[in-house]
Amino acid sequence: MWGVLTHLHIRNYALIDSLSIELRPGFSVITGETGSGKSILLGALSLILGKRADTSVLRDAGSKCIVEVTCKLKGWPVGDFFEEHDLDYDDHCTIRREISPAGKSRAFINDTPVNLQQLRELGSLLVDIHSQHETLNLKDNSFQLAVLDDFAGLTSRVEAFTAQFKEWRTLHREMANLREHLAREREQRDFLDFQLNELEEAQLTPGEEEQLQSEIALLEHAEEIKLRLVQCTEMLIDSDENVAATLRNGLQQLASVRSHDKGIDELFERLQSASIEIKDIGEELARQEQLIEVNPSRLQQLQERLDMLNGLMHKHQASNVAALLDKMDAIAQKLEGEQSREEKLELLKKQIAEREEDLQAQSAELTVKRKEAAPQLAQKLCVLLERMELKNAEMSIAIESLSKRTSHGDDWVQLLLRTNKGQELMPIEQVASGGELSRVMLAIKSVNTGQQFAPTLILDEIDNGVSGRVADAMAQLLAEMGGQRQMICITHLPQIAAKGQWHYRVSKRDEADRTHTFVEELNEEARLHEVAAMLSGSDTTEAALQNARMLMNAN
């Protein structure tokens, strides 16, 4: 006999101040009066499995809540999880969850901090909690499909299919977004092409506008400039009494006396230099005048060019020609990007087609496997239902093709049931009573115990709606399941409690001004009295004790 959960410690949770219990391998039962706090244990355990929580779970709002379990991992394939998340692995593992008074949640695996997703992942590998309301999941077709896949050993294949389906859907969304983007770009393409052609045809040159402005200013004043240059040239070297001639005359006057005085000689030299410079300036002015052209057609051409540049700068909100060139590059890149996106769209189409082909093949294989497993599962469930006093029960599993593929394939699954002779097979949600749903759910749990499963199964009152011989049969089945995995069953039925190898009683007591929940493991004598009390009520009679003894000895 083996088990996975070996110890549970809870502090400051709901009605629990502090409790620690040893958990045993095999089949354990938890009993207690209604409202005693049995579901509180499940709530605490759910924190270990990654359920979200807030400060409402704190018994003492000023202290943190701690839930801790010790697990025995030897023999269970969870090593990959520890390796993937870089966690220390040991045959014994401690999982702890803390909720602070401020509402902050912290989780630990072997004292290493982990996030809730990691906690959920490890929890799903170790523990399967079946709460009271989960029996209603039998009415849900997706749950029914999961049951069939679990029985057929397809769970890992379906998970892989789901992952690829999500990738395929992501590619589809990406393609849709890309098409929408391209559609907007195509609407603008003609305009962008026009803009780019217009800018390219302008043959823009950086700094061109300054050069144009300078040349235009020169041409606009060409006549005046030529006139002034001519006048200045005549005044310096061409008129009868020009400056150059006057300086030459002055030089002649000083030439005869320069040798008599050093100062005069220096002045002569200076005057000679001035004469040379004046002559040179006059000649340069004449040459400059010849270079300047009065050209109205050239002026008009330049003004038109500048007007065109100004118009482009205004249109594109550019401050100069360099900015226009940047705009032209941006438009060209945008058009090139559109071409790149067109190529990416074609690549996406190819990838989607390949994924669809792959998904189609996988989905077809899943359908074949499901159709092979469906009658086998139905037959096994019928056998178990007959054991649980549904003598005339018959089950069938209908598999139909969906018009649209889902993340689980192309199949729609429907559990069909009839419980009486002469009835037609009908969807289980239309024909099964509450007690019958409980028995079907237990049968499913029993069948899938032989498949891939979490080593610890916790059942919260799966016996709702049953009694008498049905309760006996369910108790026997639960005991058998406890031989294959660690089973913990919360129950109100004495028949099931009597079959437990280990028995825990939950009770609620008032101490001072507060109510407390306690959990104790019962010895044989205490078990006897607890089962007797479940049979007879508050007054435990000798007859009840005798009946309890008979139930317990029937193990």
Number of C-alpha atoms within 10 A of each C-alpha: 11 16 21 25 23 17 16 20 17 22 22 21 25 20 21 23 17 16 16 16 15 13 21 20 21 23 26 24 23 25 26 19 14 11 12 19 22 23 17 18 18 18 17 25 22 18 24 26 26 20 14 10 17 13 19 12 20 24 18 18 15 12 14 21 27 22 24 23 21 19 20 18 19 14 10 13 10 14 16 10 15 15 11 8 10 10 16 13 16 14 11 14 20 18 22 25 25 20 23 17 18 12 17 12 19 15 24 19 21 17 13 13 15 18 13 20 12 19 22 17 13 19 19 17 18 22 21 17 19 18 15 16 10 15 18 14 14 20 18 14 15 15 16 18 20 16 20 26 21 20 22 21 17 17 16 12 16 20 13 15 21 17 14 17 21 14 14 20 15 13 17 16 12 14 19 13 12 17 15 12 13 18 12 11 17 14 10 13 17 11 12 18 14 12 18 19 13 13 19 13 9 13 8 16 11 13 11 15 18 13 13 16 13 10 14 19 12 17 20 15 12 18 16 13 18 20 12 14 21 19 15 18 24 18 16 22 21 18 14 10 12 15 20 22 17 14 18 14 12 15 18 11 12 16 13 9 13 17 11 9 9 11 11 15 16 12 14 20 15 12 17 16 12 14 20 15 13 18 19 15 16 23 16 14 21 20 13 14 19 12 10 16 14 17 12 12 9 14 18 14 12 18 16 12 16 19 13 13 20 18 13 19 18 13 10 14 13 17 11 18 20 17 15 23 18 12 19 21 15 13 18 17 12 15 19 12 13 17 13 11 16 15 12 14 18 12 13 17 15 12 15 19 13 13 18 15 12 15 21 15 12 18 22 15 14 22 19 11 16 23 18 12 17 20 15 16 21 19 15 16 24 22 16 23 27 18 19 24 18 19 15 13 19 22 23 22 24 15 17 13 12 12 9 8 15 15 18 21 22 20 22 19 22 23 23 20 24 20 21 13 10 8 11 13 18 17 19 21 18 10 17 19 13 16 16 23 23 24 31 23 22 23 23 22 19 20 18 18 19 12 13 15 17 18 21 23 22 19 23 21 20 25 27 19 15 18 15 10 13 22 21 22 21 26 23 21 19 24 21 16 20 25 14 19 22 25 25 26 25 25 21 21 21 23 25 28 29 28 24 25 16 21 25 24 20 21 18 18 12 9 8 6 6 8 12 18 22 18 21 15 17 15 11 12 9 14 22 23 18 24 28 26 18 22 21 17 12 9 11 16 15 11 12 20 19 13 17 26 18 13 20 21 10 10 12
